Amino acid sequence: MKTLSLPLDVKNGRLLRAATPRQAVDQFLRLLLDTPQNGCIADRDFGFILNNLRFELFNEHEGVVYNSVTQEDDLSKEAGLYDKKISGSSRNLNTFAAELKQAVERYEKRLTDVAATMTYIREERTIYINVKGRLLPDLTNYSFTTTLKVWN
């Protein structure tokens, strides 16, 4: 069964479809990861909060994003945003992986039993992201892995 490709794409006057539900979920997770929060007017919460910090520096000793803001702005008002660990699993509440898990559970209803891990490799300046779960309706195992290059 082919499902709509997300983000939506039109070719020859028709909406493109993903070959499998797994590919459709992969495409949607890439969209979710690449979209900063407040970037979608229809739903300000859509996206992954780490993208809002794209130009911030990492505090590699603490494993967090460095708060370089001298005065209070929208991001510094976000509770504990600069205290969240870059590396970690969604089982730990004070990680960006937990934020990712919440976003996936909220927006990707084709997945259940979602777990996320993020690992920052300092030498490579890369964050490895893994999302696992079970695809509905048949509950087959699902895994999505991608990387995010660090910007500083």
C-alpha atoms as one frame of an Amber mdcrd trajectory, in Angstrom:
protein
   0.000   0.000   0.000   1.449   3.341  -1.028   1.040   6.314   1.282   1.417
  10.004   0.598   4.940  11.314   0.558   5.642  13.911   3.241   6.485  16.665
   2.745   3.857  16.771   0.036   5.246  16.816  -3.480   3.317  17.227  -6.720
   4.465  15.719 -10.003   2.429  15.786 -13.218  -0.526  17.202 -11.299  -0.603
  14.323  -8.775   0.614  13.944  -5.220   3.648  11.672  -5.008   3.402   8.592
  -2.832   6.021   6.710  -0.846   6.569   3.111  -1.910   6.093   1.772   1.638
   4.744   3.065   4.965   8.299   2.771   6.355   9.576   5.185   3.690   6.708
   7.575   4.424   7.600   7.603   8.136  11.297   8.105   7.278  10.416  11.132
   5.144   8.191  12.589   7.848  10.868  12.169  10.542  13.385  13.988   8.316
  10.849  16.809   7.930  10.280  16.941  11.692  14.028  16.995  12.440  14.770
  19.670   9.834  12.016  22.059  10.948  12.735  24.464  13.814   9.926  25.075
  16.287   7.927  28.220  15.417   8.868  27.631  11.775   5.418  26.391  10.779
   2.703  29.041  11.047  -0.122  26.496  11.171   1.380  24.761  14.229   4.082
  26.665  16.115   5.021  23.568  18.153   5.838  21.487  15.060   9.541  20.776
  14.612  12.581  19.923  16.697  13.767  22.517  19.229  17.479  21.777  18.656
  17.193  23.465  15.236  16.303  26.715  16.995  19.783  26.606  18.497  21.551
  26.092  15.163  23.963  29.000  15.628  24.677  28.541  19.319  27.962  27.114
  20.587  28.281  23.790  22.353  29.669  23.608  25.859  31.496  20.354  25.205
  32.642  19.940  28.811  29.062  19.993  30.106  27.513  18.387  27.000  24.924
  21.166  26.605  24.279  24.123  24.295  26.036  27.237  25.560  23.685  30.091
  26.478  25.301  33.080  24.786  22.224  35.303  25.174  22.908  38.348  27.324
  19.279  39.383  27.664  16.150  37.308  27.951  14.571  36.244  24.652  12.084
  33.588  23.520  14.621  30.744  23.715  15.994  31.644  27.130  12.407  31.682
  28.434  12.047  28.028  27.380  12.337  26.134  30.669  15.746  24.485  30.959
  16.543  24.623  27.253  20.216  25.372  27.850  20.447  22.675  30.540  19.408
  19.810  28.254  22.106  17.293  27.365  22.938  16.816  23.709  23.862  13.154
  24.118  21.433  10.840  25.836  18.336   8.752  25.534  14.670   9.618  25.720
  14.472   7.814  29.080  16.334  10.764  30.596  14.049  13.788  30.802  16.781
  16.428  30.624  17.942  15.555  27.078  17.169  16.668  23.559  16.392  13.001
  22.846  13.426  13.278  25.228  12.265  16.378  23.317  12.553  14.443  20.065
  10.586  11.507  21.454   7.769  13.839  22.534   7.653  15.459  19.090   7.564
  12.064  17.332   4.810  10.780  19.630   2.786  13.927  19.047   3.082  14.145
  15.266   3.823  10.652  13.920   0.786   8.552  14.811   1.964   5.597  12.691
   4.588   4.801  15.352   4.101   3.425  18.837   6.559   2.513  21.631   8.845
   5.338  20.506  12.375   5.684  21.898  15.068   8.115  20.772  18.804   8.381
  21.338  21.244  11.101  20.400  25.019  10.749  20.552  27.405  13.658  19.999
  30.842  12.681  18.669  33.122  15.605  19.385  35.919  14.620  16.988  33.477
  14.268  14.073  31.375  17.295  15.105  28.344  15.121  14.414  25.207  14.153
  16.326  23.969  10.636  15.603  20.190  10.354  15.978  18.252   7.108  16.270
  14.484   6.723  16.602  13.029   3.296  17.278   9.456   2.149  17.593   6.823
  -0.124  16.156   4.916   0.607  12.956   1.150   0.469  13.169  -1.048  -1.443
  12.415   1.053  -4.643  12.310   3.576  -3.584  15.031   6.679  -4.394  12.976
   9.951  -3.093  14.399  11.040   0.270  13.047  14.361   2.083  13.251  15.403
   5.420  11.761  18.990   6.654  11.908  20.387   9.939  10.688  23.137  12.417
  11.497  23.189  16.114  12.178  26.394  18.027  11.481  27.326  20.464  14.227
  27.381  24.035  13.042  30.253  25.490  15.048
